[in-house]
Amino acid sequence: MRVLVTGHDGYIGTVLVPMLLDAGHDVVGLDNFLFEECTFGADVVQPPALRMDVRDVTAADLEGFEAVLHLAAISNDPLGNLNPDTTYDINHRAASHLAAEAKKAGVTRFVFSSSCSLYGRAGDDFLDEEADFNPVTPYGESKVLAEADMRKLADDDFSPTYLRNATAYGVSSRLRGDLVVNNLVGYAVTTGDVLIKSDGTPWRPLVHIEDISRAFVAVLHAPREVVHDEAFNVGITSENYRISEVGSIVEEVVPGSRVRYAEGAGPDTRCYRVDCEKLPSRVPEFKPEWTVRRGAQELYDRYVEASLTLEEFESSRFLRLSHVRELQENGTLDQDLRRRAPALEGAGA
C-alpha cells in the first residue's frame, strides 16, 4: 500500500516508518523537520519525504496515496499552551483540512493520531471509547474538535479511524524528555532523584511508542468495515498507573535512585484511566508488548549507554518547548510556528 506519514520525522514517526517498511508498504513522509537536530542514538530511517508545513497541504500533494497516517501535531500540553491559537490551527484546523484534502484526492484510508488527553479530568473510573470528553488543555480540546470534523467526512469512499493514544514513552531517535516515564528515568539517571512534579495522585494510561506504531500498522491492515469511523484507545488496560506508582517503578529500576517530590508540587487536573480492550478485540493483529517496567529498564540502559548528563537532558535537544523557543529566538520560527524564509545574502535593508 502507498502510505503517507505526516510527522514521520518525529518521536513516534521515526519508530513507525521502519515498521511500515518492514510490512512491505511504500512509505512517503511529510514533515517540517523542526526536530531534525534533536537526535538520540541510532540514525533515523528516512523515506522519500515532502518538506512542508502540514497546514499547507493540498489535494495535489496527496494524489496517488491509498492511506494517510496523520501524526504531525503540536505534541504536548506545555507546547500547546505556548500559543493556544496555533495549537488549534495545527491540531484541529490543519488536521481537518488535511482529511478533507485527502478525501478530495481519492485517499481511502485516514488514520488519525488522537489522544486520551481528550478525556481530561475524569477521576478514577475506567473510560472506554464511549466516555464523555472533558479536556482541560488546548491540546486535548483540539483532538476532540478534529475527530468531530473527520466524522463528517466519513462515507463509502473515505474511511477515517481515530487512535486515542495513551501517554507515550520509550526510546526513539527523536527522543522526548518531556514525557513522564522518559522524564522520571532521565532525572533518576542524571541526579539520583526520581523527580515527581505533581502530588503523584493523577492517573495516566501509559503506552510504549512501539505499541502505538503497532496499532497504526494493525489498523491499516484491518478490514475497512472493522475500523471505519471508529475510535480506539491505544494502550493496555493494566498499564494505567498513578504517577506516584510510576515513580516507584523507576526507583526500583534505577540503582541508587529515590523518589522526590518537587517543591510546591500540587495536584494535576489531568486525571484519567482508560479501558483499552476494544482495539485488540476488534483487530487481533494488534498485540502490544511493553510494560512501564520494561520500558523504564530500556530507557535506563540507553541513557547509561549514552552517558547522559543532566545538562544534556535539560537541553533543547530533548525538551520540545525549549527547542521551539530556541528556534523562535534565533529567527528560524515565527510566533505561529512557521519557518521564516532565510534572509538573502547581501540583501539590502
N, C-alpha and C positions, 0 to 999 in steps of 0.2 A: 504494500500500500504506500502511496506517496503522501508523506505526512509533513506538515509544517509545525514546528515547535516554537512558539513565541517565548522569549525569555530563556532560550536554550543555553545561554552563557552564564546563567545564574546558579544559585545554591542548589536547587533541585534539578534544573535543566541539564547541568553537566553530569549528573548521575543518570538521568532518564535517557539522554541521547544514546549512550552506548548500549543500553538495554534494548532500545528500539532497533538499532543497527544489528545487534545480535539476533533479534527476532526476524530479520530479513527485510525490514522496511526501508524505503527510500526516504531519507530524512533531510530536510532543509531547515535551517534555523532562522530566527528573526529576533534581533536584539539591538539595543542602542549601545551595548558594550560598556556601560558605565563602570562595571566592576571588573574589567579585564585585567587590571593590575592587582586585584585582591586575590592573590594566588596562595595555595597551600598544598604542598606535596606534589602529587602526580600532575603531569601535563593534562590540559583539557583536550578531549577529543572534539575536534572542530569539523562539523559537517559544512557543506556549502551553506552560505548564510546571506540574508539581507541585513545590511547595517542600516537600521532606520528606527525611528520612534514609532511605537505601536499606535500612537494617536494619528499617524499619517497614512496608515494602510488603506488601500483601496481594493476594490474587487479585482482590478487588473493584476495586483500583486499576488492574488490568491488563486488565479486560474490554474487548473491542472492538478490541484491538490484534492485528494479524497477525504482527508481529515485535517483538522486544525486542533492542536493541543495548546490551550492558552494558559501559560504560566506567567507571562510578563505582568508585573504589578508593583505598586509601592508595597513593600514586603513585610512591614511590621508596624505596630502601633506608634512607637516613638517617631518613626519617619513619617507615618501618616499624619501625625499631629503637627508636624513641622509646618505644613501648608495644607490644611484640610481641603480647600477647593481643588488643589492639584491632585490630591488623593482621589477625590470624586471624579476628576477629569480623566484620570488614568484607569482607576479600578472599576469605575462604573461606566462613564460615558464612552470611553475608548473601548472597553470590553464589549459593550452593547453594539457599538458601531462596527467593531471587528466581526462580531457574529452576523450582523446584518449584511456586511460586505461579503462574508464567506458564503452566505446563502445566495447572494446575488451571483457569485462566481461559480455556483454549482457544487460547492463543498457539501458533502452529505453528512459527515460526522463532525461534531464540535464538542470537545471535552474541556470543560471549564474548571480551572483550579480555584475552587471556592474555599471556604474555611469554616471550621467550627466556631470561630470568633463571632459569627452571626448569632449564636445563642446567647452570648454576652453574660449578663447577670442572671443566673438560673438556679443557683443553690445546689442541693445535694442529690436530687433525683437524676436518674439516668434518662437521657434525652435521645429519642430516635428521630428519624428524618421528618416526622410529622409535628415535632415540637414547635412551640411558638418561638419567634425571633425576639431577642431583647439585646441588640448590640449596644455597646457603651463607648465605642470609638468610631471615628470616620472609616477606619479600615473595615471593621465589622459591618457597618451600615452600607458601605459601598458594595460589599458582596451580596447583601440582601437585594439591593436595587438592581444589580447586574443579573442575578438569577431571574428576577421578575421580568426583566426586559427580554431575556433569552427565551423564556417560556412562551412569550407572544410570537416568537418566530418558529416554534416547533410545528412541523407538519409532515406530510408524507415524503417531502423532498429534503427536509433539514432536521437532523436529529441531535439536539444538544443533551449533554449529560453533565451533572454538577457534582464534582468531587469535593466534599467538605472535609478538608484535611485537618486532622488533629494538629497540635503544636509539634513542629518538626524538630528533629535533632539528627546528629550523625556527621561523619566526616565527608567533606566534599572538597574538590579542587577550588571552589569558591566559598570556602568556609565562612560561616557567620558565627561570631562570638556573642551575638545579642539574643540568642535563643536559650531558654532556661537551662536545659541539660548541658549544652555546649559551654554555656557561661559558668555554671557551677563547677564543672570539671576544670575549666580553664583557670579559675581563681584558686581552686584546690591545688592544682599542679604548680602554679607560679607563686603562690603565697602561703599555702598550707591551710587557708581558710576556705571553707565551703560557704561563700558569702551569699546569704539569702536577703533579698532586697524588699520583701514584704513580710507580713507576720507569719507566713508559711501556711495559712489556712486554706487558700483558694485551691479548688480542684482544677486539674488540667488533664485532658486526654493527650497522650504523647505517642508519636509515631516516627519511626526512622525514615529518612528520605529514600532509602532503597525500597521500603514498603510503599511509600507514596508513588514511586516510579512504577512499581509492580502493579499498582492499582490502575494507573493510566494505561499500561500495556494490556492488562486484562480487559478493561472496558473497551479498548479499541478492538480487541479480538472477539468480544461478546456479540451474540446475535442482536441485531438492531432492536428487536421488539422487547428485549430484556432490559435495555438501558435507555430507551428513548424517553426523553424528557423526565428522567429520574434523577433524584439526588441520593448520594450515598455518603455516609460518614466514613472516613478513611482512618482506620486505626485498628486496635484490638481492645475489646471491651474491658478486659482485665488490666489494660495498661492505662487506667485512669488513676492519678495519684494526687494527693495534696502536695504542695511544694515542699513542705517540711519532710514528707516521705522521700521525695527525690533527693533532698539534701542528705538524708540518712544513707541512701544508696550510694551516693557519691563519696560520702565519708568512709564507707566500707570498702569502696573500690580503690581510692587514692590513699596509699600508705602515709600515715602520719598526719592526715588532714583532720580538721574538726569543723563542725558546723558553727557558724557565727552569723548573727542577725545584724544587718546594717543599723546604725544608729538612727532612731526615729522611724524604723520600719513599721508600716501600718498595713491594714487590710487592702486587698486589691479588689476592685469592683467586678473584675472579670472572674467568674467562678462557674464552671460547668463540667458535668460528667456526661459522656456520650456512649450510646449503645451502637456498636459497630457491626452488628450481626447481619445486616441486610446485604452488604456487598458480597461477602463470601458465600452467603446462601443463594444469591441470585447469579453470581459469577464465580463458579468454582475454581476457575484458573487463578483467582486472587488468593494467594497463600502467604500472608505476612510472616516474617521470620524473626523479627527483632524484638527484644525486650529492652527496657530502660537500663537494666543492669548490664546487659551485654553491650549496649551502646555506650554506656559510661566507660566500660573497660576499653572499647575500641578507641574512644576519644583520649583516654589516659595514655594508652600505648602510643598513639600517633603524636600527641603533644610531647611526650618524653622523647620520642624518636627525633622530633624536630628541635629539641632543646628550647622549647617555647619559653620566652621570658614574659614578665608582667608588662614591660614596656611594649613589646610586640603585641601582646594580647589586647591591650587597651588602645592600640593604634587604629587608624582609619582602615588599615588593611583588613581588619576583621569586624569592625563596627560600621554598619551601613549608614547610620545617621552621621557619624563623624566623617565618613568618606564623602557623602553628599555635601556636607558643609564645606569641606576642603575644596571640592570642585567648584562650589559657588564662590568661595573666597578667591580662588586663583583665576576666576573668569571663564572656566570651562562650561559651567552650567548657569542658566538664569534662574530666577525665583520660581519659575514654573517647571523646573527640572528638564528644560530643553537645552541641548548643546548649543553653545554660541558658535557662530561661524568664526573660524580663525581669522585674525587680522592679516591683511595682505602686507607682505614685507615691503617696506619702503613707502607705504601708502601715506599720503599727506593727511593733515588734521582736517 
